[in-house]
Amino acid sequence: MPPPPPEVLYGWRGVDTESPANKRLIESQKPLREFSSKHMNVNQVPTLEDAAELLPDMEEMWCALNDGGPSLPHQDVLHESFALLIQAASKIAQVPNLNQQRELADFVEGTLLTGSTTLWPEVDEEKNAKFDAQGSWVSPSGRVEAAEGVMYLVTEQQERRLLEHPAFQRLLNDPSALVRSRISSSVLRLYEHERDAMWKLIERFAHDKSVQVRKSVVIALSELARPQPERALRLMSEILERADVSQEGTDDLRRLAVQYLTQYYVWRGDKTAEESILKLASGLPKTKAEASNMTFPLRHGMMASETDERTEKEALAVRERAVHVFTLLIDQTTSILKPFLQMLSEKRDLDGADETLFRDMVAMALNLSRELYFAVGAFQKNRPYAAPKVEAPEQVWLYQAIGERWDMLAAIGEAQIAHSLTQSLEMFVPNDPETIFLRIGAILRASKAWGYHYEQMVSTWFSASLLHTLPSIRRSSRATPNVSRSCAKHWSSLSMWDGLQPAGWPIAWTICFADVAQKSIGHA
């Protein structure tokens, strides 16, 4: 259903739409609304012909706005009409070769520069905070479109003189964070012709009090880090360090900065990014939010492989850098959790700050175990009802590179961590059956403290996993010269299954006793 016409909407707001001044402006709005609606998206740039055709309607709106007749228009109608005119001018400012139509170009420039003084958007600290938190706004908003349009004139029409114009300086210092963000979001377009001016604006906006403005700078710096990594990433790190966690919207700013820095270290080995990322990874629990944001880009780096653009040596370097950070996060997390797990094993309660820290670090460990599950390739869409299997040598490399950290995560025992780890390990049974069997046993032992073995589907799932593991263990035992020693290790691990019978696990004990104790020991 189309929206009601403007005169109806104004009527609902108590505006006298039959007043001559109001009626003229409302009528003049219609072609401008249609034009802006037709060219709403950034890829719907008007043609020069379309823009020239609108010029008479824009001039009519300008005359209506400056009409000094006996009746004055309603303030809402007046401000929205001017905002619609500025919006149309902003869209025309993108038109290629606009200066071929000199009269049109001059009108557009004059409208946009005058638009820098319009009342809309009204601003106060509450509105700025709401914008920082949500990043959205209502259009048209007057000075917002004026800022966008002036930047289009500078970058698309090469009117670089406007960078020093008082109207542009006024927009740079606008009290509305939304208005300033329209300039900060466009600074990258200055790179080709006005590089010094671009960096001057970036460094200015890097200290802006608005989170959304600084966030747009971080996005620009992520692109500039390709040609100028040290300068761009150093400034990005500084923005991250200065971020006030109590300010609305800061979480998203920090997430972007951490992910970009992680990517530049992992995939490019950038030293500036390395310094920042290793500092954050070593700073748990204080840096738990930043550390959590590293894990997703690390997941992809840990499985880097040879491509047409990347040699195997380069791919290995990427994987090693990603694993270095990932294992550092595991070391930090499990080290913090260790004394708390000891307290819980002794039936001692955690109070206040200790309980909060414990929960935060368990959440971090869960994050790590889940990303590890995806990184090793345990999630396989093409095998929804079957155990995952190794499909690339990088998967085995990663299993081996994580090494003893599997055991460190297993010792936590939290149910979701246990589930992720066991699903991840199962696929490596053919590669390392004895160790996998022992690790799965250790996971289940640790998870008993969390009641994991009482979950309805766990018994069936673990038993199925065990059935998958046992044939490889028997083959491994037969091929091992010191078979009795190997079997004794198996039996030591299996002793814990007996304690699971009260939870309804007779199948586990039956499988373990009959298949391993009798057959494997019988080969000794």
PELINVEN-V26106 format. One record per backbone hydrogen bond with DSSP energy under -0.5 kcal/mol. NH is the residue of the N-H (numbers start at 1). CO is the residue of the C=O. Records with the same first field share a line. If there is no record, write none. Layout:
NH = CO / CO
//
This chain:
8 = 5
9 = 5
10 = 6
11 = 7
12 = 8
13 = 9 / 10
14 = 11
15 = 10
17 = 15
19 = 16
23 = 19
24 = 20
25 = 21
26 = 22
27 = 23
28 = 24
29 = 25
30 = 26 / 27
32 = 28
33 = 29
34 = 30
35 = 31
36 = 32
37 = 33
38 = 34
39 = 35
40 = 37
44 = 41
51 = 47
52 = 48
53 = 49
54 = 50
55 = 51 / 52
57 = 54
58 = 54
59 = 55
60 = 56
61 = 57
62 = 58
63 = 59
64 = 60
65 = 61
66 = 62
67 = 64
78 = 74
79 = 75
80 = 76
81 = 77
82 = 78
83 = 79
84 = 80
85 = 81
86 = 82
87 = 83
88 = 84
89 = 85
90 = 86
91 = 87
92 = 88
93 = 89
94 = 91
95 = 92
98 = 95
100 = 97
101 = 98
102 = 100
105 = 101
106 = 102
107 = 103
108 = 104
109 = 105
110 = 106
111 = 107
112 = 108
113 = 109
114 = 110
115 = 111
116 = 112 / 113
117 = 114
118 = 115
128 = 124
129 = 125
130 = 126
131 = 127
132 = 128
133 = 129
134 = 130
135 = 131
143 = 120 / 141
144 = 141
146 = 142
147 = 143
148 = 144
149 = 145
150 = 146
151 = 147
152 = 148
153 = 149
154 = 150
155 = 151
156 = 152
157 = 152 / 153
159 = 153
160 = 158
162 = 159
163 = 160
164 = 161
165 = 162
169 = 165
170 = 166
171 = 167
172 = 168
173 = 169
174 = 171
177 = 175
180 = 176
181 = 177
182 = 178 / 179
183 = 179 / 180
184 = 180
185 = 181
186 = 183
187 = 184
189 = 186
190 = 187
191 = 188
194 = 190
198 = 194
199 = 195
200 = 196
201 = 197
202 = 198
203 = 199
204 = 200
205 = 201
206 = 202
207 = 204
208 = 205
214 = 210
215 = 211
216 = 212
217 = 213
218 = 214
219 = 215
220 = 216
221 = 217
222 = 218
223 = 219 / 220
224 = 220
225 = 221
226 = 223
227 = 223
228 = 224
232 = 228
233 = 229
234 = 230
235 = 231
236 = 232
237 = 233
238 = 234
239 = 235
240 = 236
241 = 237
242 = 238
243 = 239 / 240
245 = 243
247 = 244
250 = 247
253 = 249
254 = 250
255 = 251
256 = 252
257 = 253
258 = 254
259 = 255
260 = 256
261 = 257
262 = 258
263 = 259
264 = 260
265 = 261
266 = 262
267 = 263
268 = 263 / 264
269 = 265
270 = 264
274 = 270
275 = 271
276 = 272
277 = 273
278 = 274
279 = 275
280 = 276
281 = 277
282 = 278
283 = 280
286 = 283
287 = 283
288 = 285
291 = 287
292 = 288
293 = 289
294 = 290 / 291
295 = 291
298 = 294
299 = 295
300 = 296
301 = 297
302 = 298
303 = 300
304 = 301
307 = 310
315 = 311
316 = 312
317 = 313
318 = 314
319 = 315
320 = 316
321 = 317
322 = 318
323 = 319
324 = 320
325 = 321
326 = 322
327 = 323
328 = 324
329 = 325
330 = 326
331 = 327
332 = 328
333 = 329
334 = 330
335 = 331
336 = 332
337 = 333
338 = 334
339 = 335
340 = 336
341 = 337
342 = 338
343 = 339
344 = 340
345 = 341
346 = 342
347 = 344
348 = 343
354 = 351
355 = 351
356 = 352
357 = 353
358 = 354
359 = 355
360 = 356
361 = 357
362 = 358
363 = 359
364 = 360
365 = 361
366 = 362
367 = 363
368 = 364
369 = 365
370 = 366
371 = 367
372 = 368
373 = 369
374 = 370
375 = 371
376 = 372
377 = 374
378 = 373
379 = 373
380 = 378
383 = 380
384 = 381
386 = 383
390 = 427
395 = 392
396 = 392
397 = 393
398 = 394
399 = 395
400 = 396
401 = 397
402 = 398
403 = 399
405 = 402
406 = 403
408 = 404
409 = 405
410 = 406
411 = 407
412 = 409
413 = 409 / 410
418 = 414
419 = 415
420 = 416
421 = 417
422 = 418
423 = 419
424 = 420
425 = 421
426 = 422
427 = 423
428 = 425
429 = 426
431 = 428
432 = 428
436 = 432
437 = 433
438 = 434
439 = 435
440 = 436
441 = 437
442 = 438
443 = 439
444 = 440
445 = 441
446 = 442
447 = 443
448 = 444 / 445
449 = 446
450 = 447
451 = 448
452 = 447
454 = 451
455 = 452
458 = 455
459 = 455
461 = 457
462 = 458
463 = 459
464 = 460
465 = 461
466 = 462
467 = 463
468 = 464
469 = 465
470 = 466
471 = 467
473 = 469
474 = 470
475 = 471
476 = 472
477 = 473
478 = 474
479 = 475
480 = 476 / 477
483 = 481
486 = 482
487 = 483
488 = 484
489 = 485
490 = 486
491 = 487
492 = 488
493 = 489
494 = 490
495 = 491
496 = 493
497 = 494
498 = 494 / 495
499 = 496
500 = 497
501 = 498
503 = 500
504 = 501
505 = 500
508 = 505
509 = 505
510 = 506
511 = 507
512 = 508
513 = 509
514 = 510
515 = 511
516 = 511 / 512
517 = 512
518 = 513
519 = 514
520 = 516
521 = 516 / 517
522 = 518
523 = 519 / 520
524 = 521
//
